C-alpha cells in the first residue's frame, strides 16, 4: 500500500490520508514494531545456539623447550626431532577433550528456546494489537474533531453575517446595541471553542505522527474511514469469548509462559545426570614409552549436588505460571463481556438518532436565522435554538464516534477482527 499525499498549497502543506492508508504507513514505519520484531530474530538465534554441541578442548602441556647435556646424563641424543631439527630433545604432551551432553539436556534446552520464540511472537502481536487500536482511535478522534469543527465554523459564519448586518442597523438606529453585544459575545464563545478544539486536534495529530513515524510540521487530515461496525445482534458472548481464547496474544503468552516453566522444570531435572568427558592424549618422551597414546573418560559423581534446589524452584515457578494463566483467562473473559456491554449501549443510542431528525434540525437553523433577521423572534429564542442545534449536532457526532471506538475496543479485547 502506497502513501497518497497531496499538498493544498505551499503555505498549508497538509497530508490527506484515509484510515487504510494511515494503517499501512503505520505497519511499515512504526519504530516500536520494528524494534519488537527483532526480538523474534533474537529468539531464532538462541534456538540456533542451543542446537550446537560444546566445542572440544585442545591442550599442549609439559613442554620442555630445551635440555642440557647434564640433564641427559651425558647420553647421546635420545629424542629425535619431528621435522628437521624441530622438537629435538623436547618433551611435550597433547590432549583433546570433548564433553558429551547426556540426559537429553540439549534437546530440552532447544525445546525451551522454541517456547521462548513463541513468547517473543506473542509479545510482538500484543504490541501490534495495542498500537493498532491506539492508531484507529486517534484517526476516529481526528475525524470527530474535523466534523465538530465544521459545526462550529457554520455557527461562526452565521454569527459573522448577523453581526455585520446588526452593525449597520445599530448605526442607523434601527437595532439596539445590547443585541449586537449579545451576538458578539456568542461569536467570542465560538472562537474560544474553536481554539480549544484546535489544541485537542494538535494533541491528536502529535500522537498520530508518532505512531506513523512522521516528522513534519504539516497537518494530517483523515479524509475517510474504512472502519465498520457490526450489529450486536450478530455477536454472542460465548462466540466472542471463544475467539478471545484463541486469538488474544496476552492470553497465549501467559499459556506459553506456563509451557516454558514446565520445560524448564524438565531441563533442571535432567541436570541431575552429569555430563560425560571423553579425552585422548599423546605424550612424547614423558614416560617409559617414547610415544604414548592414551584414551580417558571422566564423569562427575552425583553424590552431593543433585540439583535439588533448582528443581524445587522450577516446581514453584510451574505452579505460579499455571495460576497466572488461569487469572489471565478470567480477566480476558470479563474484559470481553464489559466491552460488549459498552458497545451495545453505544450502538443502541446511535440508532435512536434518526437522519430525518438531524435534517429537520438543519432546516430549522436556517428558518430561525431567517426569522431572527426578519424580527419574527427575539435574540433569546434565537440564541437558545442556536445552542441547542450545536449540542445536538455534537451529540450525533459523538454517538457515531462511540460506535466505532466501541467496536474497535471490542475487537481489541477479542484479539481479532470480527
HELIX and SHEET records of a PDB file:
HELIX    1   1 UNK A   19  UNK A   29  1                                  11    
HELIX    2   2 UNK A   31  UNK A   50  1                                  20    
HELIX    3   3 UNK A  105  UNK A  171  1                                  67    
HELIX    4   4 UNK A  177  UNK A  212  1                                  36    
HELIX    5   5 UNK A  232  UNK A  234  5                                   3    
HELIX    6   6 UNK A  237  UNK A  247  1                                  11    
HELIX    7   7 UNK A  249  UNK A  270  1                                  22    
HELIX    8   8 UNK A  308  UNK A  352  1                                  45    
HELIX    9   9 UNK A  355  UNK A  373  1                                  19    
HELIX   10  10 UNK A  379  UNK A  414  1                                  36    
SHEET    1   A 2 UNK A  14  UNK A  18  0                                        
SHEET    2   A 2 UNK A 219  UNK A 224  1                                        
SHEET    1   B 4 UNK A  57  UNK A  61  0                                        
SHEET    2   B 4 UNK A  92  UNK A 100 -1                                        
SHEET    3   B 4 UNK A 276  UNK A 284 -1                                        
SHEET    4   B 4 UNK A 291  UNK A 299 -1                                        
END                                                                             
